[in-house]
Amino acid sequence: MSTSTEVSPGLVVNGITTPLRLSDYKLIAFDMDSTLINIECVDEIADAAGRKAEVAAITEAAMRGEIADYKASLRQRVALLKGVTVNHLEQVYTERLQINPGAFELIAACKAAGMKVLLVSGGFTFFTERLRPRLGLDFTRANVLEVDNRSPSCGQLTGRLVDQPWGDICDGAEKRRTVLEVACLMGIAPEQCIAMGDGANDLDMMGVVGLSVAYHAKPAVRAHADVAINQGGLDRLLELFA
């Protein structure tokens, strides 16, 4: 196949030849929110502050690529989370967050083929570090929410993010840099990497890898991806491999 083709209902390939070989790849990089998991965590956290609609509108615009400055949009959303407790974050994780269908199966197949798994997210370490052992992830990178642990506001979000050794915010450029950094550490070429995402901030990393995959993604992301999974679970990607 060499053109945009729906190989089966809801599974589209754009200009790539199938079947592919999983053995040609050594690293798979996932976005988190609305890709590996079913929710946008920042929106659900905002629900505790009574600001979900406001925050979700900004998130949607950012994911569609309508906001050029992702860092500014995230700072704006995080500022609206001020005062939300860590207990509410725990509730989001335990009561609202679900692993998307096919995630365990796809990751298991990749690991069986000798691949490493990277989760690189514009979301928060509160969630990525809990998913790391649950999904058997090898590497993670995400943003750190600042928490005020001083009495009487113990365990409340300050509305700010904490700078990390690699930088301030994991945006699209940082996702790209992280994928390339991990590939370099592994001694592999970018062409030996797969990247999966759904939003505009995933396009940078999707543009430097050997296989880019849009999962239930925004239109701009589907248009630029080698593969678009529009129906079904993450493991539908495996249908393209011999």
C-alpha positions in Angstrom: 0.0 0.0 0.0 1.3 3.5 -0.8 -1.6 5.8 -0.4 -4.2 6.7 2.3 -6.1 3.5 2.7 -8.6 2.1 5.2 -7.2 -1.4 5.7 -10.1 -2.3 7.9 -13.0 -0.3 9.5 -11.4 2.5 11.5 -7.8 1.7 10.7 -6.2 4.0 8.1 -2.6 4.0 6.8 -1.2 7.0 5.0 1.6 6.4 2.5 3.2 3.4 4.2 3.7 -0.1 3.0 2.2 -2.9 5.1 2.6 -5.4 6.6 5.3 -4.0 8.9 7.7 -5.9 11.1 7.7 -5.3 14.9 11.3 -6.4 15.0 12.3 -3.3 13.0 11.4 -1.1 16.0 13.1 -0.8 19.4 11.1 1.9 21.3 7.5 2.9 21.4 6.6 6.3 22.9 3.0 7.0 24.2 1.2 10.2 25.0 -0.8 9.7 28.2 -4.1 11.7 28.3 -6.7 10.4 25.8 -4.1 8.0 24.4 -3.0 5.5 27.0 -5.8 6.6 29.4 -9.4 7.7 28.8 -9.3 11.1 30.4 -7.6 14.5 30.3 -6.3 14.6 33.9 -6.1 18.4 34.1 -9.8 18.7 33.2 -10.8 16.2 35.9 -8.7 17.9 38.5 -10.3 21.2 37.6 -13.7 19.6 38.3 -12.9 19.8 42.1 -12.4 23.6 41.7 -15.7 24.0 39.8 -13.7 25.0 36.7 -13.9 21.9 34.5 -15.7 23.6 31.6 -13.3 26.5 31.6 -10.2 24.3 31.7 -11.6 21.7 29.3 -12.2 24.4 26.7 -8.6 25.5 26.8 -7.4 21.8 26.7 -9.6 21.1 23.6 -8.2 24.2 21.8 -4.6 23.3 22.7 -5.1 19.7 21.5 -6.6 20.8 18.2 -3.6 23.1 17.6 -5.6 26.3 17.9 -3.3 27.6 20.7 0.2 28.2 19.5 1.8 28.5 23.0 1.2 25.2 24.7 3.3 26.2 27.7 1.2 29.3 28.3 -2.0 27.3 28.0 -0.8 24.8 30.5 0.3 27.4 33.0 -3.1 29.0 32.6 -4.9 25.8 33.3 -2.7 24.8 36.2 -3.3 28.2 37.8 -7.0 27.4 37.9 -6.2 24.3 39.9 -5.0 26.3 42.9 -6.4 25.0 46.2 -7.4 21.5 44.8 -6.2 18.9 47.3 -3.9 15.9 46.7 -6.8 13.8 47.9 -8.8 14.8 44.9 -6.0 13.8 42.6 -6.1 10.4 44.2 -9.8 10.3 43.5 -9.2 11.2 39.9 -6.7 8.3 39.6 -8.8 5.7 41.4 -12.3 6.7 40.3 -12.1 8.3 36.9 -8.9 7.2 35.2 -9.1 4.0 33.1 -6.5 2.4 30.9 -7.7 2.6 27.3 -8.6 -0.7 25.6 -5.8 -2.6 24.0 -3.0 -0.8 26.0 -1.9 -3.9 28.0 -2.0 -6.1 24.9 0.0 -3.6 22.7 2.6 -3.0 25.4 3.0 -6.8 26.0 3.5 -7.4 22.3 6.1 -4.7 22.1 8.0 -6.0 25.1 7.8 -9.5 23.8 9.5 -8.2 20.6 12.3 -6.6 22.8 11.1 -3.0 22.6 11.3 -0.5 25.4 8.3 1.7 26.4 8.3 5.4 27.0 5.4 7.5 28.4 6.0 11.2 27.6 3.2 13.5 28.7 2.1 17.1 28.9 0.2 15.9 31.9 1.5 15.2 35.4 3.9 12.9 37.2 1.3 12.3 39.9 -0.3 10.0 37.3 2.6 8.9 35.1 4.5 7.5 38.1 1.5 5.5 39.2 1.0 4.1 35.6 4.7 3.2 35.4 4.6 -0.1 37.4 1.0 -0.8 36.4 1.8 -0.8 32.7 5.4 -1.9 32.9 6.8 1.3 31.5 10.5 1.7 31.1 10.8 5.5 30.9 8.4 8.4 31.8 8.5 12.2 31.5 5.8 14.6 32.6 5.2 17.8 34.5 5.3 18.2 38.3 2.4 19.9 40.1 3.6 22.1 43.0 2.0 21.1 46.3 1.9 23.3 49.4 2.5 21.0 52.4 2.5 23.8 55.0 -0.3 24.0 57.6 -3.1 24.9 57.3 -3.1 24.4 53.5 -1.4 21.0 53.7 -1.7 19.0 50.5 -3.1 21.7 48.3 -2.0 22.6 44.8 -0.4 26.0 44.5 -1.4 26.6 40.9 2.2 26.3 39.7 4.5 23.7 38.2 7.9 22.7 39.5 10.9 23.2 37.2 12.9 19.9 36.6 16.5 19.2 35.5 15.5 18.9 31.9 13.3 22.1 31.8 10.1 23.7 32.9 7.2 22.1 30.9 6.9 19.0 28.8 5.4 20.5 25.7 5.6 19.3 22.1 9.2 20.3 21.7 10.2 18.5 24.9 8.3 15.4 23.8 10.3 15.4 20.6 13.6 16.0 22.5 12.8 13.2 25.0 12.1 10.6 22.3 15.4 11.5 20.6 17.2 11.5 23.9 15.9 8.0 24.9 16.7 6.7 21.4 20.3 8.1 21.7 20.7 6.5 25.2 19.5 3.2 23.7 21.9 3.5 20.7 19.1 3.3 18.2 18.0 5.5 15.3 14.8 7.6 15.4 13.5 5.5 12.5 13.5 2.5 15.0 10.9 4.3 17.2 7.1 4.4 17.2 5.2 7.4 18.6 1.4 7.4 19.5 -0.7 10.4 20.4 -3.9 12.2 19.9 -3.2 16.0 20.2 -1.3 18.7 18.4 1.4 18.7 21.1 2.2 15.1 19.9 3.0 16.2 16.3 6.7 17.1 17.1 7.6 13.7 18.4 5.5 12.0 15.7 7.4 13.8 13.1 10.8 12.4 14.0 10.1 8.7 14.4 9.9 5.8 12.0 6.2 5.2 12.5 3.7 7.8 13.8 0.3 6.7 15.1 -2.8 8.8 15.8 -5.2 7.3 18.3 -8.8 8.6 18.2 -7.0 11.8 17.4 -7.8 15.4 16.4 -8.1 16.0 12.6 -4.7 17.7 12.3 -3.0 14.7 14.0 -4.8 12.1 11.9 -3.8 14.0 8.7 -0.1 13.9 9.6 0.2 10.4 11.0 1.4 7.3 9.2 -1.4 5.3 10.9 -4.8 6.5 12.3 -6.7 4.3 14.7 -10.2 5.8 14.6 -12.1 2.9 16.0 -11.3 0.2 18.6 -8.3 -0.1 21.0 -4.6 0.7 20.9 -3.8 -2.9 20.0 -5.3 -2.4 16.6 -1.9 -1.2 15.6 -0.8 -4.9 15.7 -3.0 -5.6 12.7 -0.4 -3.9 10.5 2.4 -6.2 11.6 3.3 -9.5 10.0 
